[in-house]
Amino acid sequence: MSSKADRKQARANHRAAKAALHANQAAEKNAGITTETDTYRELNARVNQTEKSVPWYRR
């Protein structure tokens, strides 16, 4: 089992990945982009990767 610090860091990483994805979403929406970009795919993959170490009730 991971330590409390590891779990806390995993949650922080997940929150940061989601924040980056949402910021990119807002920027692309403001720019009028309506299709999935490479940046979106990379950020979304990062969110999906980081959520594996965070319980569903902490997401």
Order of alpha helices (4+ residues) and beta strands (2+ residues): alpha-alpha
